[in-house]
Amino acid sequence: MIVSASVLGGGAYQLLANDTLGQANQFLAAGVLAAVLFGFSAKTLGLYQLANILSPARSRRLVIGNWVLVLLLLTLMAFLFKVGAQYSRGSIVCFSVLALILLLAGRAALRAFIVFAMAQQWIEGRRVVVIGAREELASVDSVALLRHYGLTEIARSQVPTDKGNGFSLSAASQAVLSQALIAARQGGATEIVLALPWSETRQIELFRETLRTSPLPVQLLPDRRIRNFAFNPSFRVGSSFAVEVQRAPLSTVEKASKRALDIAGALIGLLLFAPLMAVTAIAIKLDSPGPVLFRQRRNGFNRKEFFIFKFRSMRVMEDDAKLIQARRSDPRITTIGRILRQTSIDELPQLLNVLKGDMSLVGPRPHALAHDSHYSEIVAEYAFRHHVKPGITGWAQVNGYRGETAQIEQMRQRVAHDLWYINNWSLMLDLTILVRTCVAVIRSQNAY
């Protein structure tokens, strides 16, 4: 799909723009290189794992993040080998967009086929016999075994509730295990899987001792109480095994792609708005005494403090433990400051914060330290906003929750939108928010 997108996208653009197909071999080479990079990184990130393919949201995030990473690598290689001039920007854009569309469509088609194939029992994993307690067996069916563990159940045996005397299994349990071993031999099983409560350590030990008569490997499934954590990433701590209980909101690839968008957007913004920012600085100096820039401490990622930059729009420079939010007809706002706040021009210096890495183009809006302390005590999950970098604009702002939060319910709604953004982040969402921000700035709703 990537090679086809390179040849078709690049060739179609050249045909429309220059009435020629251009150098097809160059488009082919770029497509092959991009396909190799994508396949290698996709394998590393687990893009071909069944669970990731069957999860639409996770699959989309991985495909988009991986493709952005490939494009960044291609750009770097073109710069290092000085071959960027051989490819027109229009061809590159057509190739990038067409390839992403094909990759997402291909993923959707693959997911639909796998769901159908699983329903028709065309897909088979490692053949296993499942042995377990009634409650544990009821919580895991054959579809879940195939989807999450790559196992095809050929038989299952339920052990009785009688656990024996603690020194040996009861006769009924031993009979169940014997029948399970016979089913494994006759069905050609390659593994035996135990579905038992992990708290029953003695019972698990007795099962293991009894099953030593079989040469098949014995696996222990996560029980009902910890199954929600079992699909999280795992890692080794020395010789011990650990499971990630809470993942970072953004993966390494997602952070890299978001940072690339931030740097590119901030640089473009500073170049485009440089004349406007210079005129604004002069207007502020002529309007009222005081510095051009207003600096105030804010909490950033992981509550790390930084100084946010804004064009000064008030006669005061407050950064104390007790602050009053700007309100309609606020006497502290200067004449030029009112215009700056209504048009959001006062926020432009925050592009410097983005370049420094303290902020992002899109994210939860940072509040003054005094407001952070106040709202973290009365709004549940307020602190979760600090799991990502704060932004110049955000999902809450483009949905009307901008400006003063006179009522606590307004802040609750703002936090709810911020949490939704963190949990559903994608590059496409960031781009959508940036476009909607331009519309919101024109309307100047709640800006004063």
C-alpha positions as CSV (number, residue, x, y, z in Angstrom):
1,M,0.0,0.0,0.0
2,I,2.8,2.4,0.8
3,V,4.7,1.7,-2.4
4,S,1.5,2.1,-4.4
5,A,0.7,5.4,-2.7
6,S,4.2,6.6,-3.5
7,V,4.0,5.8,-7.2
8,L,0.4,6.8,-7.7
9,G,0.4,9.8,-5.5
10,G,3.6,11.2,-6.8
11,G,2.8,10.4,-10.4
12,A,-0.7,11.8,-10.2
13,Y,0.6,15.1,-8.8
14,Q,3.2,15.4,-11.5
15,L,0.7,14.6,-14.2
16,L,-1.7,17.3,-13.0
17,A,1.0,19.9,-12.3
18,N,3.4,19.3,-15.1
19,D,1.6,17.1,-17.6
20,T,4.2,14.4,-17.1
21,L,4.5,11.3,-14.8
22,G,8.0,12.5,-13.6
23,Q,10.6,10.1,-12.4
24,A,8.7,6.9,-11.6
25,N,11.9,5.2,-10.3
26,Q,12.3,7.9,-7.7
27,F,8.8,7.5,-6.4
28,L,9.3,3.7,-6.3
29,A,12.5,4.0,-4.4
30,A,11.0,6.3,-1.8
31,G,8.0,4.0,-1.4
32,V,10.1,0.9,-0.9
33,L,12.2,2.7,1.7
34,A,9.1,4.0,3.5
35,A,7.6,0.6,3.4
36,V,10.7,-1.0,4.9
37,L,10.9,1.6,7.7
38,F,7.1,1.3,8.4
39,G,7.2,-2.6,8.6
40,F,10.3,-2.6,10.8
41,S,8.9,0.0,13.3
42,A,5.4,-1.5,13.2
43,K,6.8,-4.9,14.1
44,T,8.7,-3.3,17.0
45,L,5.6,-1.5,18.3
46,G,3.4,-4.6,18.1
47,L,1.3,-3.3,15.3
48,Y,0.8,-6.8,14.0
49,Q,-0.4,-8.3,17.3
50,L,-3.9,-9.7,17.2
51,A,-5.1,-7.7,20.2
52,N,-3.9,-4.4,18.6
53,I,-5.4,-5.2,15.2
54,L,-8.8,-5.9,16.8
55,S,-8.8,-2.7,18.9
56,P,-9.9,0.1,16.5
57,A,-8.8,3.1,18.6
58,R,-5.4,1.6,19.5
59,S,-4.8,0.4,15.9
60,R,-5.5,3.9,14.6
61,R,-3.2,5.5,17.1
62,L,-0.4,3.1,16.3
63,V,-0.8,3.5,12.5
64,I,-0.9,7.3,12.6
65,G,2.0,7.6,15.1
66,N,4.1,5.1,13.2
67,W,3.5,6.8,9.8
68,V,4.4,10.2,11.2
69,L,7.6,8.7,12.6
70,V,8.4,7.2,9.2
71,L,7.8,10.6,7.5
72,L,10.2,12.2,10.0
73,L,12.8,9.6,9.3
74,L,12.4,10.1,5.5
75,T,12.8,13.8,5.9
76,L,15.9,13.4,8.0
77,M,17.4,11.0,5.5
78,A,16.6,13.3,2.6
79,F,18.4,16.1,4.4
80,L,21.4,14.1,5.3
81,F,21.8,12.6,1.7
82,K,20.9,15.9,0.0
83,V,18.2,14.4,-2.2
84,G,15.2,16.4,-1.0
85,A,15.4,18.7,-4.0
86,Q,14.6,15.7,-6.3
87,Y,11.0,15.4,-4.8
88,S,8.4,18.1,-5.2
89,R,6.5,19.1,-2.0
90,G,3.2,18.4,-3.8
91,S,4.2,14.9,-4.6
92,I,5.4,14.3,-1.0
93,V,2.1,15.6,0.4
94,C,0.0,13.5,-2.0
95,F,2.1,10.4,-1.1
96,S,1.9,11.0,2.7
97,V,-1.9,11.6,2.7
98,L,-2.7,8.7,0.3
99,A,-0.5,6.3,2.1
100,L,-2.1,7.1,5.5
101,I,-5.6,6.7,4.0
102,L,-4.7,3.3,2.5
103,L,-3.0,2.1,5.7
104,L,-6.1,3.0,7.9
105,A,-8.5,1.5,5.3
106,G,-6.3,-1.6,5.1
107,R,-6.3,-2.0,8.9
108,A,-10.1,-1.7,9.0
109,A,-10.5,-4.3,6.2
110,L,-8.0,-6.6,8.0
111,R,-9.9,-6.2,11.3
112,A,-13.2,-7.1,9.6
113,F,-11.7,-10.1,8.0
114,I,-10.2,-11.4,11.2
115,V,-13.5,-11.0,13.1
116,F,-15.2,-12.9,10.3
117,A,-12.5,-15.6,10.3
118,M,-12.7,-16.0,14.0
119,A,-16.4,-16.5,13.8
120,Q,-15.9,-19.1,11.1
121,Q,-13.2,-20.7,13.2
122,W,-10.7,-20.3,10.3
123,I,-8.0,-19.0,12.7
124,E,-6.4,-21.4,15.1
125,G,-3.9,-20.6,17.9
126,R,-1.9,-23.0,20.0
127,R,-4.2,-26.0,20.9
128,V,-4.7,-26.2,24.6
129,V,-6.8,-27.9,27.3
130,V,-8.1,-25.5,29.9
131,I,-8.5,-26.7,33.5
132,G,-9.9,-24.4,36.2
133,A,-12.4,-23.4,38.8
134,R,-16.0,-22.6,37.9
135,E,-15.8,-18.8,38.4
136,E,-12.6,-18.5,36.5
137,L,-13.8,-20.6,33.6
138,A,-16.9,-18.5,33.4
139,S,-14.9,-15.3,33.0
140,V,-12.9,-16.5,30.0
141,D,-14.4,-17.9,26.9
142,S,-12.8,-19.4,23.8
143,V,-13.0,-16.2,21.9
144,A,-11.1,-14.3,24.6
145,L,-8.5,-17.1,24.7
146,L,-7.8,-16.7,21.0
147,R,-8.0,-12.9,20.9
148,H,-5.8,-12.1,23.9
149,Y,-3.6,-15.2,24.3
150,G,-3.5,-16.8,20.9
151,L,-4.9,-20.1,22.2
152,T,-7.5,-22.4,20.7
153,E,-9.4,-24.4,23.3
154,I,-10.0,-28.0,22.4
155,A,-11.4,-29.0,25.8
156,R,-12.0,-27.6,29.2
157,S,-12.3,-29.3,32.6
158,Q,-13.9,-27.9,35.7
159,V,-12.3,-28.9,39.0
160,P,-14.6,-29.5,42.0
161,T,-14.8,-27.1,44.9
162,D,-13.4,-29.7,47.2
163,K,-9.7,-28.8,47.5
164,G,-8.6,-31.8,49.5
165,N,-6.7,-31.8,52.8
166,G,-4.1,-29.2,51.8
167,F,-1.4,-32.0,51.4
168,S,-2.8,-33.7,48.3
169,L,-5.6,-33.2,45.8
170,S,-9.0,-34.8,46.4
171,A,-9.8,-37.9,44.4
172,A,-12.4,-35.9,42.4
173,S,-9.8,-33.3,41.4
174,Q,-7.3,-36.0,40.5
175,A,-9.9,-37.7,38.3
176,V,-10.5,-34.4,36.5
177,L,-6.8,-33.9,35.8
178,S,-6.5,-37.4,34.5
179,Q,-9.4,-36.9,32.1
180,A,-7.9,-33.6,31.0
181,L,-4.5,-35.3,30.2
182,I,-6.3,-37.9,28.1
183,A,-8.2,-35.1,26.2
184,A,-4.8,-33.4,25.6
185,R,-3.3,-36.5,24.1
186,Q,-6.3,-37.4,22.0
187,G,-6.8,-33.8,20.8
188,G,-3.2,-33.1,20.0
189,A,-2.9,-30.3,22.5
190,T,0.5,-28.5,22.8
191,E,-0.2,-26.8,26.2
192,I,-2.2,-27.1,29.3
193,V,-3.7,-23.9,30.7
194,L,-4.8,-23.4,34.3
195,A,-7.5,-20.9,35.2
196,L,-7.3,-20.7,39.0
197,P,-7.5,-17.9,41.6
198,W,-4.0,-16.7,42.2
199,S,-4.7,-16.5,45.9
200,E,-5.0,-20.3,46.0
201,T,-1.2,-20.8,45.9
202,R,-1.3,-24.3,47.6
203,Q,-3.9,-25.6,45.1
204,I,-1.7,-24.3,42.2
205,E,1.3,-26.1,43.6
206,L,-0.6,-29.4,43.9
207,F,-1.9,-29.0,40.3
208,R,1.6,-28.5,39.1
209,E,2.9,-31.5,41.0
210,T,0.2,-33.7,39.5
211,L,0.7,-32.4,36.0
212,R,4.4,-33.3,36.0
213,T,3.5,-36.6,34.6
214,S,2.7,-34.8,31.3
215,P,5.5,-33.4,29.1
216,L,3.3,-30.5,27.9
217,P,4.1,-27.0,29.3
218,V,1.6,-25.7,31.8
219,Q,0.5,-22.1,31.7
220,L,-1.3,-20.1,34.4
221,L,-3.8,-17.5,33.2
222,P,-4.3,-14.2,35.1
223,D,-7.3,-14.6,37.4
224,R,-10.4,-12.3,37.4
225,R,-9.0,-9.9,39.9
226,I,-5.9,-8.9,38.0
227,R,-7.0,-9.6,34.4
228,N,-7.5,-5.8,33.8
229,F,-3.8,-5.3,34.4
230,A,-2.6,-8.4,32.6
231,F,-2.8,-6.8,29.2
232,N,-0.7,-3.8,30.2
233,P,3.0,-3.7,29.1
234,S,5.3,-5.9,31.2
235,F,9.0,-5.7,31.9
236,R,11.7,-7.2,33.9
237,V,13.1,-5.8,37.1
238,G,16.3,-7.9,37.6
239,S,15.0,-11.4,37.8
240,S,11.5,-10.4,38.8
241,F,8.5,-9.7,36.6
242,A,6.5,-6.5,36.8
243,V,3.4,-5.2,35.0
244,E,2.7,-1.6,34.2
245,V,-0.3,-0.5,36.3
246,Q,-0.6,3.0,34.8
247,R,0.9,3.8,31.4
248,A,2.2,7.2,30.3
249,P,-0.6,9.1,28.5
250,L,1.6,9.2,25.4
251,S,4.0,6.6,24.1
252,T,7.6,7.4,23.0
253,V,6.5,7.5,19.3
254,E,3.4,9.7,20.2
255,K,5.6,12.1,22.2
256,A,8.0,12.4,19.3
257,S,5.3,13.1,16.7
258,K,3.6,15.6,19.0
259,R,6.9,17.3,19.7
260,A,7.7,17.5,16.0
261,L,4.3,19.1,15.3
262,D,4.9,21.6,18.2
263,I,8.3,22.6,16.9
264,A,7.2,23.0,13.3
265,G,4.0,24.9,14.3
266,A,5.8,27.2,16.7
267,L,8.5,28.1,14.2
268,I,5.9,28.8,11.5
269,G,3.8,30.8,13.9
270,L,6.7,33.0,15.0
271,L,7.7,33.7,11.4
272,L,4.1,34.5,10.4
273,F,3.3,36.6,13.4
274,A,6.7,38.3,13.9
275,P,5.4,41.7,12.4
276,L,2.2,41.6,14.4
277,M,4.2,40.8,17.6
278,A,6.6,43.7,16.9
279,V,3.7,46.1,16.4
280,T,2.0,44.8,19.6
281,A,5.1,45.3,21.7
282,I,5.3,49.0,20.5
283,A,1.6,49.5,21.2
284,I,1.9,48.2,24.8
285,K,4.9,50.5,25.5
286,L,3.0,53.5,24.2
287,D,-0.3,52.6,26.0
288,S,0.9,52.2,29.6
289,P,4.1,52.0,31.7
290,G,5.6,48.6,32.4
291,P,7.2,45.7,30.6
292,V,6.0,44.3,27.3
293,L,5.9,40.7,28.4
294,F,4.0,39.4,31.4
295,R,5.7,36.4,33.2
296,Q,3.8,34.2,35.6
297,R,4.6,30.9,37.2
298,R,2.5,27.9,36.0
299,N,2.5,24.2,36.6
300,G,3.5,22.1,33.6
301,F,4.1,18.5,32.9
302,N,4.3,16.5,36.2
303,R,3.6,19.8,38.0
304,K,7.0,21.2,37.1
305,E,6.9,25.0,37.4
306,F,7.8,27.2,34.5
307,F,7.3,30.9,33.6
308,I,4.6,31.4,31.0
309,F,5.0,34.4,28.5
310,K,2.1,36.6,27.5
311,F,1.9,40.2,26.2
312,R,1.0,42.4,29.2
313,S,-2.6,43.3,29.1
314,M,-3.1,44.5,32.7
315,R,-1.7,47.3,34.8
316,V,-0.7,44.7,37.5
317,M,1.8,41.9,37.4
318,E,0.3,39.5,39.9
319,D,2.0,36.2,40.7
320,D,1.0,35.7,44.3
321,A,-0.7,33.0,46.4
322,K,-4.0,34.8,45.9
323,L,-5.1,35.8,42.5
324,I,-8.4,37.1,41.0
325,Q,-9.4,35.8,37.5
326,A,-9.9,38.4,34.8
327,R,-13.6,39.2,34.5
328,R,-15.8,41.3,32.1
329,S,-15.1,45.1,32.4
330,D,-12.1,44.4,34.7
331,P,-10.6,47.7,35.6
332,R,-7.1,46.2,35.7
333,I,-7.1,45.6,31.9
334,T,-5.4,48.3,29.8
335,T,-7.0,49.9,26.7
336,I,-4.7,48.0,24.3
337,G,-4.9,45.0,26.6
338,R,-8.6,44.6,26.1
339,I,-8.0,44.3,22.3
340,L,-5.2,41.8,22.8
341,R,-7.3,39.6,25.1
342,Q,-10.4,39.7,22.8
343,T,-8.2,38.7,19.8
344,S,-6.0,36.3,21.8
345,I,-2.9,38.2,20.5
346,D,-1.7,38.3,24.1
347,E,-1.1,34.5,23.9
348,L,1.3,34.6,21.0
349,P,4.5,34.8,23.1
350,Q,3.6,31.3,24.4
351,L,5.1,30.0,21.1
352,L,8.4,30.6,22.8
353,N,7.3,28.4,25.7
354,V,6.4,25.7,23.1
355,L,9.9,25.9,21.5
356,K,11.5,25.7,25.0
357,G,9.5,22.5,25.6
358,D,7.5,23.9,28.6
359,M,4.3,23.8,26.6
360,S,2.6,22.3,23.6
361,L,0.5,23.8,20.9
362,V,-2.5,21.8,22.1
363,G,-3.1,20.6,25.7
364,P,-4.9,21.6,28.9
365,R,-4.6,25.3,29.5
366,P,-2.2,26.0,32.4
367,H,-3.7,27.9,35.4
368,A,-1.9,30.2,37.9
369,L,-0.4,28.3,40.8
370,A,-3.0,29.7,43.2
371,H,-5.8,28.5,41.0
372,D,-4.1,25.1,40.6
373,S,-4.0,24.6,44.4
374,H,-7.6,25.7,44.8
375,Y,-9.2,23.6,42.1
376,S,-7.1,20.5,42.9
377,E,-8.8,20.3,46.3
378,I,-12.4,20.6,45.0
379,V,-12.4,19.1,41.5
380,A,-11.8,15.3,41.3
381,E,-9.0,14.2,38.9
382,Y,-7.9,17.8,38.4
383,A,-4.3,16.8,38.9
384,F,-4.6,14.4,36.0
385,R,-4.3,17.4,33.7
386,H,-0.6,17.5,34.5
387,H,0.0,14.1,32.8
388,V,0.7,16.0,29.5
389,K,2.2,19.3,28.7
390,P,-0.1,22.3,28.9
391,G,-1.2,23.9,25.7
392,I,-1.8,27.3,24.1
393,T,-5.2,26.0,23.1
394,G,-7.1,22.9,24.1
395,W,-10.2,20.7,23.6
396,A,-12.0,22.5,26.4
397,Q,-11.3,26.0,24.9
398,V,-12.7,25.0,21.4
399,N,-15.8,23.6,23.1
400,G,-16.7,26.9,24.8
401,Y,-15.0,26.5,28.2
402,R,-12.7,29.5,27.8
403,G,-12.0,32.5,30.0
404,E,-13.4,33.0,33.5
405,T,-14.7,30.0,35.5
406,A,-17.0,31.9,38.0
407,Q,-18.9,28.7,38.8
408,I,-17.3,25.5,40.0
409,E,-19.3,23.5,37.4
410,Q,-17.6,25.4,34.6
411,M,-14.2,24.2,35.9
412,R,-15.5,20.6,36.3
413,Q,-16.6,20.7,32.6
414,R,-13.2,22.1,31.6
415,V,-11.4,19.4,33.5
416,A,-13.7,16.7,31.9
417,H,-12.9,18.0,28.4
418,D,-9.2,18.0,29.3
419,L,-9.3,14.4,30.5
420,W,-11.1,13.3,27.4
421,Y,-8.4,14.9,25.3
422,I,-5.6,13.1,27.2
423,N,-7.4,9.8,26.9
424,N,-8.2,10.2,23.2
425,W,-5.1,12.0,21.9
426,S,-4.1,11.7,18.3
427,L,-2.2,14.0,15.8
428,M,-5.5,14.4,13.9
429,L,-7.2,15.6,17.0
430,D,-4.5,18.2,17.6
431,L,-4.8,19.5,14.0
432,T,-8.6,19.6,14.4
433,I,-8.3,21.6,17.6
434,L,-5.9,24.1,15.9
435,V,-8.3,24.7,13.1
436,R,-11.2,25.1,15.5
437,T,-9.1,27.5,17.5
438,C,-8.9,29.8,14.6
439,V,-12.7,29.9,14.3
440,A,-13.0,30.4,18.1
441,V,-10.6,33.3,18.0
442,I,-12.7,35.0,15.3
443,R,-15.9,34.6,17.5
444,S,-14.0,36.0,20.6
445,Q,-16.5,34.1,22.9
446,N,-15.7,34.5,26.6
447,A,-12.6,36.5,25.8
448,Y,-12.2,39.5,28.1
